[in-house]
């Protein structure tokens, strides 16, 4: 069998293949859980900031509009 110009005399053992597959699966699981954890942290922070912004808008006194007694004449 030829692979990328290199002659290979025999196929890899099924033990090596299954061990490799198990390692890849474990790495993918770890990567997926890291991605989920980061996404949850970002979502939590965004939810807190959103709630805080709404609370600040609701509790902060808005400036009164300036109404002049005489309209500006242009």
mmCIF file of the N, C-alpha and C atoms, coordinates in Angstrom:
data_MODEL
# 
_entry.id   MODEL 
# 
loop_
_atom_site.group_PDB 
_atom_site.id 
_atom_site.type_symbol 
_atom_site.label_atom_id 
_atom_site.label_alt_id 
_atom_site.label_comp_id 
_atom_site.label_asym_id 
_atom_site.label_entity_id 
_atom_site.label_seq_id 
_atom_site.pdbx_PDB_ins_code 
_atom_site.Cartn_x 
_atom_site.Cartn_y 
_atom_site.Cartn_z 
_atom_site.occupancy 
_atom_site.B_iso_or_equiv 
_atom_site.pdbx_formal_charge 
_atom_site.auth_seq_id 
_atom_site.auth_comp_id 
_atom_site.auth_asym_id 
_atom_site.auth_atom_id 
_atom_site.pdbx_PDB_model_num 
ATOM 1   N N  . UNK A 1 1  ? 0.837   -1.173 0.000  1.00 0.00 ? 1  UNK A N  1 
ATOM 2   C CA . UNK A 1 1  ? 0.000   0.000  0.000  1.00 0.00 ? 1  UNK A CA 1 
ATOM 3   C C  . UNK A 1 1  ? 0.880   1.233  0.000  1.00 0.00 ? 1  UNK A C  1 
ATOM 4   N N  . UNK A 1 2  ? 0.528   2.248  -0.784 1.00 0.00 ? 2  UNK A N  1 
ATOM 5   C CA . UNK A 1 2  ? 1.296   3.488  -0.838 1.00 0.00 ? 2  UNK A CA 1 
ATOM 6   C C  . UNK A 1 2  ? 0.471   4.625  -0.257 1.00 0.00 ? 2  UNK A C  1 
ATOM 7   N N  . UNK A 1 3  ? 1.102   5.408  0.632  1.00 0.00 ? 3  UNK A N  1 
ATOM 8   C CA . UNK A 1 3  ? 0.432   6.548  1.234  1.00 0.00 ? 3  UNK A CA 1 
ATOM 9   C C  . UNK A 1 3  ? 1.339   7.752  1.113  1.00 0.00 ? 3  UNK A C  1 
ATOM 10  N N  . UNK A 1 4  ? 0.952   8.743  0.360  1.00 0.00 ? 4  UNK A N  1 
ATOM 11  C CA . UNK A 1 4  ? 1.729   9.983  0.181  1.00 0.00 ? 4  UNK A CA 1 
ATOM 12  C C  . UNK A 1 4  ? 3.160   9.692  -0.249 1.00 0.00 ? 4  UNK A C  1 
ATOM 13  N N  . UNK A 1 5  ? 3.362   8.751  -1.117 1.00 0.00 ? 5  UNK A N  1 
ATOM 14  C CA . UNK A 1 5  ? 4.698   8.460  -1.617 1.00 0.00 ? 5  UNK A CA 1 
ATOM 15  C C  . UNK A 1 5  ? 5.529   7.588  -0.701 1.00 0.00 ? 5  UNK A C  1 
ATOM 16  N N  . UNK A 1 6  ? 4.996   7.173  0.441  1.00 0.00 ? 6  UNK A N  1 
ATOM 17  C CA . UNK A 1 6  ? 5.737   6.324  1.371  1.00 0.00 ? 6  UNK A CA 1 
ATOM 18  C C  . UNK A 1 6  ? 5.155   4.921  1.293  1.00 0.00 ? 6  UNK A C  1 
ATOM 19  N N  . UNK A 1 7  ? 6.011   3.944  1.223  1.00 0.00 ? 7  UNK A N  1 
ATOM 20  C CA . UNK A 1 7  ? 5.547   2.560  1.152  1.00 0.00 ? 7  UNK A CA 1 
ATOM 21  C C  . UNK A 1 7  ? 5.240   2.051  2.552  1.00 0.00 ? 7  UNK A C  1 
ATOM 22  N N  . UNK A 1 8  ? 4.045   1.527  2.745  1.00 0.00 ? 8  UNK A N  1 
ATOM 23  C CA . UNK A 1 8  ? 3.634   0.991  4.030  1.00 0.00 ? 8  UNK A CA 1 
ATOM 24  C C  . UNK A 1 8  ? 3.418   -0.498 3.849  1.00 0.00 ? 8  UNK A C  1 
ATOM 25  N N  . UNK A 1 9  ? 4.078   -1.286 4.691  1.00 0.00 ? 9  UNK A N  1 
ATOM 26  C CA . UNK A 1 9  ? 4.005   -2.730 4.502  1.00 0.00 ? 9  UNK A CA 1 
ATOM 27  C C  . UNK A 1 9  ? 2.766   -3.347 5.122  1.00 0.00 ? 9  UNK A C  1 
ATOM 28  N N  . UNK A 1 10 ? 2.255   -2.763 6.208  1.00 0.00 ? 10 UNK A N  1 
ATOM 29  C CA . UNK A 1 10 ? 1.083   -3.361 6.843  1.00 0.00 ? 10 UNK A CA 1 
ATOM 30  C C  . UNK A 1 10 ? 0.154   -2.283 7.407  1.00 0.00 ? 10 UNK A C  1 
ATOM 31  N N  . UNK A 1 11 ? -1.068  -2.653 7.586  1.00 0.00 ? 11 UNK A N  1 
ATOM 32  C CA . UNK A 1 11 ? -2.058  -1.752 8.153  1.00 0.00 ? 11 UNK A CA 1 
ATOM 33  C C  . UNK A 1 11 ? -1.776  -1.566 9.651  1.00 0.00 ? 11 UNK A C  1 
ATOM 34  N N  . UNK A 1 12 ? -2.162  -0.420 10.228 1.00 0.00 ? 12 UNK A N  1 
ATOM 35  C CA . UNK A 1 12 ? -1.978  -0.257 11.669 1.00 0.00 ? 12 UNK A CA 1 
ATOM 36  C C  . UNK A 1 12 ? -2.870  -1.225 12.431 1.00 0.00 ? 12 UNK A C  1 
ATOM 37  N N  . UNK A 1 13 ? -2.420  -1.606 13.610 1.00 0.00 ? 13 UNK A N  1 
ATOM 38  C CA . UNK A 1 13 ? -3.202  -2.567 14.387 1.00 0.00 ? 13 UNK A CA 1 
ATOM 39  C C  . UNK A 1 13 ? -4.501  -1.923 14.849 1.00 0.00 ? 13 UNK A C  1 
ATOM 40  N N  . UNK A 1 14 ? -5.502  -2.751 15.080 1.00 0.00 ? 14 UNK A N  1 
ATOM 41  C CA . UNK A 1 14 ? -6.793  -2.227 15.525 1.00 0.00 ? 14 UNK A CA 1 
ATOM 42  C C  . UNK A 1 14 ? -6.679  -1.614 16.913 1.00 0.00 ? 14 UNK A C  1 
ATOM 43  N N  . UNK A 1 15 ? -5.730  -2.117 17.729 1.00 0.00 ? 15 UNK A N  1 
ATOM 44  C CA . UNK A 1 15 ? -5.527  -1.533 19.062 1.00 0.00 ? 15 UNK A CA 1 
ATOM 45  C C  . UNK A 1 15 ? -5.024  -0.096 18.940 1.00 0.00 ? 15 UNK A C  1 
ATOM 46  N N  . UNK A 1 16 ? -4.060  0.115  18.027 1.00 0.00 ? 16 UNK A N  1 
ATOM 47  C CA . UNK A 1 16 ? -3.520  1.465  17.833 1.00 0.00 ? 16 UNK A CA 1 
ATOM 48  C C  . UNK A 1 16 ? -4.602  2.410  17.317 1.00 0.00 ? 16 UNK A C  1 
ATOM 49  N N  . UNK A 1 17 ? -5.402  1.915  16.398 1.00 0.00 ? 17 UNK A N  1 
ATOM 50  C CA . UNK A 1 17 ? -6.476  2.740  15.838 1.00 0.00 ? 17 UNK A CA 1 
ATOM 51  C C  . UNK A 1 17 ? -7.498  3.083  16.913 1.00 0.00 ? 17 UNK A C  1 
ATOM 52  N N  . UNK A 1 18 ? -7.904  2.085  17.700 1.00 0.00 ? 18 UNK A N  1 
ATOM 53  C CA . UNK A 1 18 ? -8.913  2.358  18.724 1.00 0.00 ? 18 UNK A CA 1 
ATOM 54  C C  . UNK A 1 18 ? -8.346  3.260  19.817 1.00 0.00 ? 18 UNK A C  1 
ATOM 55  N N  . UNK A 1 19 ? -7.063  3.109  20.158 1.00 0.00 ? 19 UNK A N  1 
ATOM 56  C CA . UNK A 1 19 ? -6.438  3.986  21.143 1.00 0.00 ? 19 UNK A CA 1 
ATOM 57  C C  . UNK A 1 19 ? -6.382  5.418  20.621 1.00 0.00 ? 19 UNK A C  1 
ATOM 58  N N  . UNK A 1 20 ? -6.008  5.565  19.354 1.00 0.00 ? 20 UNK A N  1 
ATOM 59  C CA . UNK A 1 20 ? -5.975  6.895  18.739 1.00 0.00 ? 20 UNK A CA 1 
ATOM 60  C C  . UNK A 1 20 ? -7.348  7.538  18.709 1.00 0.00 ? 20 UNK A C  1 
ATOM 61  N N  . UNK A 1 21 ? -8.351  6.749  18.333 1.00 0.00 ? 21 UNK A N  1 
ATOM 62  C CA . UNK A 1 21 ? -9.718  7.258  18.302 1.00 0.00 ? 21 UNK A CA 1 
ATOM 63  C C  . UNK A 1 21 ? -10.189 7.675  19.695 1.00 0.00 ? 21 UNK A C  1 
ATOM 64  N N  . UNK A 1 22 ? -9.814  6.904  20.715 1.00 0.00 ? 22 UNK A N  1 
ATOM 65  C CA . UNK A 1 22 ? -10.204 7.240  22.088 1.00 0.00 ? 22 UNK A CA 1 
ATOM 66  C C  . UNK A 1 22 ? -9.558  8.543  22.528 1.00 0.00 ? 22 UNK A C  1 
ATOM 67  N N  . UNK A 1 23 ? -8.276  8.732  22.163 1.00 0.00 ? 23 UNK A N  1 
ATOM 68  C CA . UNK A 1 23 ? -7.587  9.979  22.525 1.00 0.00 ? 23 UNK A CA 1 
ATOM 69  C C  . UNK A 1 23 ? -8.224  11.176 21.825 1.00 0.00 ? 23 UNK A C  1 
ATOM 70  N N  . UNK A 1 24 ? -8.525  11.016 20.548 1.00 0.00 ? 24 UNK A N  1 
ATOM 71  C CA . UNK A 1 24 ? -9.164  12.100 19.793 1.00 0.00 ? 24 UNK A CA 1 
ATOM 72  C C  . UNK A 1 24 ? -10.526 12.424 20.393 1.00 0.00 ? 24 UNK A C  1 
ATOM 73  N N  . UNK A 1 25 ? -11.290 11.392 20.735 1.00 0.00 ? 25 UNK A N  1 
ATOM 74  C CA . UNK A 1 25 ? -12.609 11.597 21.333 1.00 0.00 ? 25 UNK A CA 1 
ATOM 75  C C  . UNK A 1 25 ? -12.500 12.325 22.669 1.00 0.00 ? 25 UNK A C  1 
ATOM 76  N N  . UNK A 1 26 ? -11.515 11.949 23.488 1.00 0.00 ? 26 UNK A N  1 
ATOM 77  C CA . UNK A 1 26 ? -11.327 12.607 24.785 1.00 0.00 ? 26 UNK A CA 1 
ATOM 78  C C  . UNK A 1 26 ? -10.942 14.071 24.601 1.00 0.00 ? 26 UNK A C  1 
ATOM 79  N N  . UNK A 1 27 ? -10.079 14.352 23.636 1.00 0.00 ? 27 UNK A N  1 
ATOM 80  C CA . UNK A 1 27 ? -9.675  15.736 23.379 1.00 0.00 ? 27 UNK A CA 1 
ATOM 81  C C  . UNK A 1 27 ? -10.849 16.566 22.866 1.00 0.00 ? 27 UNK A C  1 
ATOM 82  N N  . UNK A 1 28 ? -11.659 15.976 22.000 1.00 0.00 ? 28 UNK A N  1 
ATOM 83  C CA . UNK A 1 28 ? -12.829 16.690 21.481 1.00 0.00 ? 28 UNK A CA 1 
ATOM 84  C C  . UNK A 1 28 ? -13.820 16.991 22.600 1.00 0.00 ? 28 UNK A C  1 
ATOM 85  N N  . UNK A 1 29 ? -14.014 16.026 23.503 1.00 0.00 ? 29 UNK A N  1 
ATOM 86  C CA . UNK A 1 29 ? -14.926 16.230 24.630 1.00 0.00 ? 29 UNK A CA 1 
ATOM 87  C C  . UNK A 1 29 ? -14.426 17.348 25.523 1.00 0.00 ? 29 UNK A C  1 
ATOM 88  N N  . UNK A 1 30 ? -13.118 17.359 25.798 1.00 0.00 ? 30 UNK A N  1 
ATOM 89  C CA . UNK A 1 30 ? -12.535 18.415 26.634 1.00 0.00 ? 30 UNK A CA 1 
ATOM 90  C C  . UNK A 1 30 ? -12.664 19.771 25.947 1.00 0.00 ? 30 UNK A C  1 
ATOM 91  N N  . UNK A 1 31 ? -12.414 19.809 24.649 1.00 0.00 ? 31 UNK A N  1 
ATOM 92  C CA . UNK A 1 31 ? -12.526 21.068 23.910 1.00 0.00 ? 31 UNK A CA 1 
ATOM 93  C C  . UNK A 1 31 ? -13.958 21.556 23.901 1.00 0.00 ? 31 UNK A C  1 
ATOM 94  N N  . UNK A 1 32 ? -14.912 20.655 23.663 1.00 0.00 ? 32 UNK A N  1 
ATOM 95  C CA . UNK A 1 32 ? -16.324 21.045 23.636 1.00 0.00 ? 32 UNK A CA 1 
ATOM 96  C C  . UNK A 1 32 ? -16.775 21.565 24.998 1.00 0.00 ? 32 UNK A C  1 
ATOM 97  N N  . UNK A 1 33 ? -16.316 20.931 26.083 1.00 0.00 ? 33 UNK A N  1 
ATOM 98  C CA . UNK A 1 33 ? -16.731 21.397 27.409 1.00 0.00 ? 33 UNK A CA 1 
ATOM 99  C C  . UNK A 1 33 ? -16.110 22.757 27.712 1.00 0.00 ? 33 UNK A C  1 
ATOM 100 N N  . UNK A 1 34 ? -14.872 23.005 27.242 1.00 0.00 ? 34 UNK A N  1 
ATOM 101 C CA . UNK A 1 34 ? -14.248 24.321 27.422 1.00 0.00 ? 34 UNK A CA 1 
ATOM 102 C C  . UNK A 1 34 ? -15.033 25.395 26.673 1.00 0.00 ? 34 UNK A C  1 
ATOM 103 N N  . UNK A 1 35 ? -15.432 25.077 25.453 1.00 0.00 ? 35 UNK A N  1 
ATOM 104 C CA . UNK A 1 35 ? -16.194 26.034 24.644 1.00 0.00 ? 35 UNK A CA 1 
ATOM 105 C C  . UNK A 1 35 ? -17.533 26.328 25.313 1.00 0.00 ? 35 UNK A C  1 
ATOM 106 N N  . UNK A 1 36 ? -18.202 25.290 25.818 1.00 0.00 ? 36 UNK A N  1 
ATOM 107 C CA . UNK A 1 36 ? -19.482 25.492 26.503 1.00 0.00 ? 36 UNK A CA 1 
ATOM 108 C C  . UNK A 1 36 ? -19.307 26.341 27.751 1.00 0.00 ? 36 UNK A C  1 
ATOM 109 N N  . UNK A 1 37 ? -18.241 26.094 28.510 1.00 0.00 ? 37 UNK A N  1 
ATOM 110 C CA . UNK A 1 37 ? -18.007 26.847 29.732 1.00 0.00 ? 37 UNK A CA 1 
ATOM 111 C C  . UNK A 1 37 ? -17.759 28.324 29.422 1.00 0.00 ? 37 UNK A C  1 
ATOM 112 N N  . UNK A 1 38 ? -16.966 28.599 28.393 1.00 0.00 ? 38 UNK A N  1 
ATOM 113 C CA . UNK A 1 38 ? -16.694 29.988 28.008 1.00 0.00 ? 38 UNK A CA 1 
ATOM 114 C C  . UNK A 1 38 ? -17.977 30.655 27.522 1.00 0.00 ? 38 UNK A C  1 
ATOM 115 N N  . UNK A 1 39 ? -18.783 29.947 26.739 1.00 0.00 ? 39 UNK A N  1 
ATOM 116 C CA . UNK A 1 39 ? -20.042 30.506 26.244 1.00 0.00 ? 39 UNK A CA 1 
ATOM 117 C C  . UNK A 1 39 ? -20.985 30.816 27.401 1.00 0.00 ? 39 UNK A C  1 
ATOM 118 N N  . UNK A 1 40 ? -21.030 29.955 28.401 1.00 0.00 ? 40 UNK A N  1 
ATOM 119 C CA . UNK A 1 40 ? -21.890 30.200 29.562 1.00 0.00 ? 40 UNK A CA 1 
ATOM 120 C C  . UNK A 1 40 ? -21.409 31.415 30.348 1.00 0.00 ? 40 UNK A C  1 
ATOM 121 N N  . UNK A 1 41 ? -20.090 31.562 30.487 1.00 0.00 ? 41 UNK A N  1 
ATOM 122 C CA . UNK A 1 41 ? -19.554 32.730 31.188 1.00 0.00 ? 41 UNK A CA 1 
ATOM 123 C C  . UNK A 1 41 ? -19.904 34.021 30.451 1.00 0.00 ? 41 UNK A C  1 
ATOM 124 N N  . UNK A 1 42 ? -19.771 34.007 29.143 1.00 0.00 ? 42 UNK A N  1 
ATOM 125 C CA . UNK A 1 42 ? -20.097 35.195 28.344 1.00 0.00 ? 42 UNK A CA 1 
ATOM 126 C C  . UNK A 1 42 ? -21.579 35.513 28.470 1.00 0.00 ? 42 UNK A C  1 
ATOM 127 N N  . UNK A 1 43 ? -22.430 34.505 28.389 1.00 0.00 ? 43 UNK A N  1 
ATOM 128 C CA . UNK A 1 43 ? -23.870 34.714 28.516 1.00 0.00 ? 43 UNK A CA 1 
ATOM 129 C C  . UNK A 1 43 ? -24.225 35.254 29.896 1.00 0.00 ? 43 UNK A C  1 
ATOM 130 N N  . UNK A 1 44 ? -23.599 34.721 30.945 1.00 0.00 ? 44 UNK A N  1 
ATOM 131 C CA . UNK A 1 44 ? -23.859 35.195 32.311 1.00 0.00 ? 44 UNK A CA 1 
ATOM 132 C C  . UNK A 1 44 ? -23.469 36.662 32.457 1.00 0.00 ? 44 UNK A C  1 
ATOM 133 N N  . UNK A 1 45 ? -22.296 37.010 31.965 1.00 0.00 ? 45 UNK A N  1 
ATOM 134 C CA . UNK A 1 45 ? -21.840 38.403 32.045 1.00 0.00 ? 45 UNK A CA 1 
ATOM 135 C C  . UNK A 1 45 ? -22.767 39.327 31.263 1.00 0.00 ? 45 UNK A C  1 
ATOM 136 N N  . UNK A 1 46 ? -23.172 38.904 30.082 1.00 0.00 ? 46 UNK A N  1 
ATOM 137 C CA . UNK A 1 46 ? -24.059 39.733 29.266 1.00 0.00 ? 46 UNK A CA 1 
ATOM 138 C C  . UNK A 1 46 ? -25.399 39.931 29.961 1.00 0.00 ? 46 UNK A C  1 
ATOM 139 N N  . UNK A 1 47 ? -25.924 38.876 30.580 1.00 0.00 ? 47 UNK A N  1 
ATOM 140 C CA . UNK A 1 47 ? -27.205 38.991 31.284 1.00 0.00 ? 47 UNK A CA 1 
ATOM 141 C C  . UNK A 1 47 ? -27.090 39.942 32.468 1.00 0.00 ? 47 UNK A C  1 
ATOM 142 N N  . UNK A 1 48 ? -25.990 39.851 33.205 1.00 0.00 ? 48 UNK A N  1 
ATOM 143 C CA . UNK A 1 48 ? -25.801 40.748 34.343 1.00 0.00 ? 48 UNK A CA 1 
ATOM 144 C C  . UNK A 1 48 ? -25.657 42.200 33.906 1.00 0.00 ? 48 UNK A C  1 
ATOM 145 N N  . UNK A 1 49 ? -24.887 42.428 32.847 1.00 0.00 ? 49 UNK A N  1 
ATOM 146 C CA . UNK A 1 49 ? -24.702 43.794 32.350 1.00 0.00 ? 49 UNK A CA 1 
ATOM 147 C C  . UNK A 1 49 ? -26.026 44.348 31.849 1.00 0.00 ? 49 UNK A C  1 
ATOM 148 N N  . UNK A 1 50 ? -26.797 43.535 31.135 1.00 0.00 ? 50 UNK A N  1 
ATOM 149 C CA . UNK A 1 50 ? -28.088 43.986 30.617 1.00 0.00 ? 50 UNK A CA 1 
ATOM 150 C C  . UNK A 1 50 ? -29.020 44.370 31.759 1.00 0.00 ? 50 UNK A C  1 
ATOM 151 N N  . UNK A 1 51 ? -29.086 43.512 32.785 1.00 0.00 ? 51 UNK A N  1 
ATOM 152 C CA . UNK A 1 51 ? -29.949 43.809 33.933 1.00 0.00 ? 51 UNK A CA 1 
ATOM 153 C C  . UNK A 1 51 ? -29.477 45.056 34.660 1.00 0.00 ? 51 UNK A C  1 
ATOM 154 N N  . UNK A 1 52 ? -28.168 45.203 34.816 1.00 0.00 ? 52 UNK A N  1 
ATOM 155 C CA . UNK A 1 52 ? -27.627 46.375 35.500 1.00 0.00 ? 52 UNK A CA 1 
ATOM 156 C C  . UNK A 1 52 ? -27.944 47.657 34.718 1.00 0.00 ? 52 UNK A C  1 
ATOM 157 N N  . UNK A 1 53 ? -27.793 47.608 33.409 1.00 0.00 ? 53 UNK A N  1 
ATOM 158 C CA . UNK A 1 53 ? -28.092 48.784 32.576 1.00 0.00 ? 53 UNK A CA 1 
ATOM 159 C C  . UNK A 1 53 ? -29.571 49.168 32.682 1.00 0.00 ? 53 UNK A C  1 
ATOM 160 N N  . UNK A 1 54 ? -30.450 48.173 32.644 1.00 0.00 ? 54 UNK A N  1 
ATOM 161 C CA . UNK A 1 54 ? -31.886 48.469 32.773 1.00 0.00 ? 54 UNK A CA 1 
ATOM 162 C C  . UNK A 1 54 ? -32.197 49.042 34.149 1.00 0.00 ? 54 UNK A C  1 
ATOM 163 N N  . UNK A 1 55 ? -31.547 48.502 35.195 1.00 0.00 ? 55 UNK A N  1 
ATOM 164 C CA . UNK A 1 55 ? -31.762 49.003 36.554 1.00 0.00 ? 55 UNK A CA 1 
ATOM 165 C C  . UNK A 1 55 ? -31.276 50.443 36.661 1.00 0.00 ? 55 UNK A C  1 
ATOM 166 N N  . UNK A 1 56 ? -30.107 50.735 36.081 1.00 0.00 ? 56 UNK A N  1 
ATOM 167 C CA . UNK A 1 56 ? -29.582 52.109 36.137 1.00 0.00 ? 56 UNK A CA 1 
ATOM 168 C C  . UNK A 1 56 ? -30.502 53.074 35.394 1.00 0.00 ? 56 UNK A C  1 
ATOM 169 N N  . UNK A 1 57 ? -31.014 52.657 34.239 1.00 0.00 ? 57 UNK A N  1 
ATOM 170 C CA . UNK A 1 57 ? -31.933 53.522 33.491 1.00 0.00 ? 57 UNK A CA 1 
ATOM 171 C C  . UNK A 1 57 ? -33.207 53.783 34.286 1.00 0.00 ? 57 UNK A C  1 
ATOM 172 N N  . UNK A 1 58 ? -33.680 52.766 34.999 1.00 0.00 ? 58 UNK A N  1 
ATOM 173 C CA . UNK A 1 58 ? -34.928 52.902 35.747 1.00 0.00 ? 58 UNK A CA 1 
ATOM 174 C C  . UNK A 1 58 ? -34.752 53.740 37.005 1.00 0.00 ? 58 UNK A C  1 
ATOM 175 N N  . UNK A 1 59 ? -33.568 53.732 37.605 1.00 0.00 ? 59 UNK A N  1 
ATOM 176 C CA . UNK A 1 59 ? -33.380 54.428 38.882 1.00 0.00 ? 59 UNK A CA 1 
ATOM 177 C C  . UNK A 1 59 ? -32.664 55.767 38.752 1.00 0.00 ? 59 UNK A C  1 
ATOM 178 N N  . UNK A 1 60 ? -32.141 56.079 37.589 1.00 0.00 ? 60 UNK A N  1 
ATOM 179 C CA . UNK A 1 60 ? -31.441 57.345 37.395 1.00 0.00 ? 60 UNK A CA 1 
ATOM 180 C C  . UNK A 1 60 ? -32.435 58.399 36.931 1.00 0.00 ? 60 UNK A C  1 
ATOM 181 N N  . UNK A 1 61 ? -32.377 59.540 37.585 1.00 0.00 ? 61 UNK A N  1 
ATOM 182 C CA . UNK A 1 61 ? -33.291 60.621 37.203 1.00 0.00 ? 61 UNK A CA 1 
ATOM 183 C C  . UNK A 1 61 ? -32.827 61.216 35.884 1.00 0.00 ? 61 UNK A C  1 
ATOM 184 N N  . UNK A 1 62 ? -33.755 61.284 34.964 1.00 0.00 ? 62 UNK A N  1 
ATOM 185 C CA . UNK A 1 62 ? -33.442 61.835 33.655 1.00 0.00 ? 62 UNK A CA 1 
ATOM 186 C C  . UNK A 1 62 ? -33.447 63.355 33.725 1.00 0.00 ? 62 UNK A C  1 
ATOM 187 N N  . UNK A 1 63 ? -32.606 64.020 32.962 1.00 0.00 ? 63 UNK A N  1 
ATOM 188 C CA . UNK A 1 63 ? -32.588 65.487 32.991 1.00 0.00 ? 63 UNK A CA 1 
ATOM 189 C C  . UNK A 1 63 ? -33.901 66.066 32.467 1.00 0.00 ? 63 UNK A C  1 
ATOM 190 N N  . UNK A 1 64 ? -34.315 67.142 33.094 1.00 0.00 ? 64 UNK A N  1 
ATOM 191 C CA . UNK A 1 64 ? -35.554 67.802 32.667 1.00 0.00 ? 64 UNK A CA 1 
ATOM 192 C C  . UNK A 1 64 ? -35.299 68.546 31.360 1.00 0.00 ? 64 UNK A C  1 
ATOM 193 N N  . UNK A 1 65 ? -36.252 68.528 30.472 1.00 0.00 ? 65 UNK A N  1 
ATOM 194 C CA . UNK A 1 65 ? -36.062 69.262 29.217 1.00 0.00 ? 65 UNK A CA 1 
ATOM 195 C C  . UNK A 1 65 ? -36.047 70.768 29.473 1.00 0.00 ? 65 UNK A C  1 
ATOM 196 N N  . UNK A 1 66 ? -35.264 71.466 28.709 1.00 0.00 ? 66 UNK A N  1 
ATOM 197 C CA . UNK A 1 66 ? -35.176 72.916 28.851 1.00 0.00 ? 66 UNK A CA 1 
ATOM 198 C C  . UNK A 1 66 ? -36.198 73.534 27.906 1.00 0.00 ? 66 UNK A C  1 
ATOM 199 N N  . UNK A 1 67 ? -37.178 74.205 28.517 1.00 0.00 ? 67 UNK A N  1 
ATOM 200 C CA . UNK A 1 67 ? -38.220 74.850 27.719 1.00 0.00 ? 67 UNK A CA 1 
ATOM 201 C C  . UNK A 1 67 ? -38.095 76.339 27.971 1.00 0.00 ? 67 UNK A C  1 
ATOM 202 N N  . UNK A 1 68 ? -37.757 77.066 26.958 1.00 0.00 ? 68 UNK A N  1 
ATOM 203 C CA . UNK A 1 68 ? -37.614 78.512 27.136 1.00 0.00 ? 68 UNK A CA 1 
ATOM 204 C C  . UNK A 1 68 ? -38.997 79.169 27.028 1.00 0.00 ? 68 UNK A C  1 
ATOM 205 N N  . UNK A 1 69 ? -39.210 80.204 27.830 1.00 0.00 ? 69 UNK A N  1 
ATOM 206 C CA . UNK A 1 69 ? -40.519 80.866 27.802 1.00 0.00 ? 69 UNK A CA 1 
ATOM 207 C C  . UNK A 1 69 ? -40.804 81.567 26.472 1.00 0.00 ? 69 UNK A C  1 
ATOM 208 N N  . UNK A 1 70 ? -39.749 81.980 25.790 1.00 0.00 ? 70 UNK A N  1 
ATOM 209 C CA . UNK A 1 70 ? -39.942 82.650 24.510 1.00 0.00 ? 70 UNK A CA 1 
ATOM 210 C C  . UNK A 1 70 ? -39.296 81.784 23.411 1.00 0.00 ? 70 UNK A C  1 
ATOM 211 N N  . UNK A 1 71 ? -40.028 81.474 22.402 1.00 0.00 ? 71 UNK A N  1 
ATOM 212 C CA . UNK A 1 71 ? -39.449 80.647 21.335 1.00 0.00 ? 71 UNK A CA 1 
ATOM 213 C C  . UNK A 1 71 ? -38.347 81.395 20.603 1.00 0.00 ? 71 UNK A C  1 
ATOM 214 N N  . UNK A 1 72 ? -37.387 80.653 20.134 1.00 0.00 ? 72 UNK A N  1 
ATOM 215 C CA . UNK A 1 72 ? -36.289 81.272 19.374 1.00 0.00 ? 72 UNK A CA 1 
ATOM 216 C C  . UNK A 1 72 ? -36.815 81.667 18.008 1.00 0.00 ? 72 UNK A C  1 
ATOM 217 N N  . UNK A 1 73 ? -36.499 82.895 17.638 1.00 0.00 ? 73 UNK A N  1 
ATOM 218 C CA . UNK A 1 73 ? -36.939 83.377 16.318 1.00 0.00 ? 73 UNK A CA 1 
ATOM 219 C C  . UNK A 1 73 ? -35.715 83.399 15.411 1.00 0.00 ? 73 UNK A C  1 
ATOM 220 N N  . UNK A 1 74 ? -35.878 82.766 14.292 1.00 0.00 ? 74 UNK A N  1 
ATOM 221 C CA . UNK A 1 74 ? -34.741 82.694 13.362 1.00 0.00 ? 74 UNK A CA 1 
ATOM 222 C C  . UNK A 1 74 ? -34.909 83.698 12.261 1.00 0.00 ? 74 UNK A C  1 
# 
